[in-house]
Amino acid sequence: MLSLLKTLLETLNLYFKLKNKSFYTDLLETSKRKQKDLINEIEKLRANGDSDSTDRADFLQSELISEKRDAKHFSAIYAPSESGTASSD
């Protein structure tokens, strides 16, 4: 009975580790897709060259910087849980 409980707890632990890794991967993929979309939109607006497009492109540039910062923050939060045995070199 005790070994069954131990096995169940280990299984749950592995499940939640996998779920956490999957969540992190989804966050990164979503962030990369959003960054790519922002870059494409910025390039399109810069090609227009008028004042309104330039203002919008500047705003999107700040959004892109914010998105990159958020992605870096996600990496800082979730990456240590992934590499529990990695060395700190």
C-alpha positions in Angstrom: 0.0 0.0 0.0 2.8 2.4 0.9 4.7 1.7 -2.4 1.5 2.3 -4.3 1.1 5.7 -2.7 4.8 6.5 -3.3 4.4 5.6 -7.0 1.2 7.7 -7.3 3.0 10.7 -5.8 6.0 10.3 -8.1 3.7 10.0 -11.1 1.9 13.2 -10.1 5.2 15.0 -9.6 6.3 14.0 -13.1 3.0 15.0 -14.6 3.2 18.4 -13.1 6.8 18.9 -14.2 5.7 18.0 -17.7 2.7 20.3 -17.5 5.0 23.1 -16.3 7.4 22.5 -19.2 4.5 22.5 -21.7 3.1 25.7 -20.3 6.6 27.3 -20.6 7.0 26.1 -24.2 3.5 27.4 -25.1 4.4 30.8 -23.6 7.6 31.0 -25.6 6.0 30.0 -28.8 3.2 32.5 -28.4 5.7 35.2 -27.6 7.9 34.4 -30.6 4.8 34.5 -32.9 3.7 37.8 -31.4 7.2 39.2 -31.8 7.3 38.1 -35.5 3.9 39.6 -36.2 5.0 42.9 -34.6 8.2 43.0 -36.6 6.3 42.4 -39.8 3.8 45.1 -39.0 6.6 47.6 -38.1 8.4 46.9 -41.4 5.2 47.4 -43.3 4.4 50.6 -41.6 8.0 51.9 -42.0 7.7 51.2 -45.7 4.7 53.5 -45.9 6.7 56.4 -44.7 3.9 58.8 -43.7 3.7 60.4 -40.3 0.8 58.3 -39.0 2.5 55.1 -40.0 5.7 56.2 -38.4 3.9 57.0 -35.1 2.2 53.6 -35.2 5.5 51.9 -35.9 7.1 53.6 -33.0 4.3 52.5 -30.7 4.6 48.9 -32.0 8.4 49.1 -31.5 7.8 49.8 -27.8 5.3 46.9 -27.7 8.0 44.7 -29.3 10.6 45.7 -26.7 8.0 45.0 -23.9 7.2 41.6 -25.4 11.0 40.7 -25.5 11.4 41.8 -21.9 8.4 39.7 -20.9 9.8 36.6 -22.7 13.1 37.1 -21.0 11.3 37.3 -17.7 9.4 34.0 -18.4 12.7 32.4 -19.2 14.2 33.6 -15.9 11.2 32.2 -14.0 10.7 28.8 -15.7 14.2 27.9 -16.9 15.7 27.1 -13.4 12.9 24.6 -12.8 13.8 22.8 -16.0 17.5 22.4 -15.3 17.7 21.4 -11.7 20.9 19.5 -12.2 22.7 21.9 -14.5 26.0 23.5 -13.3 26.3 27.2 -12.7 29.3 27.7 -15.0 
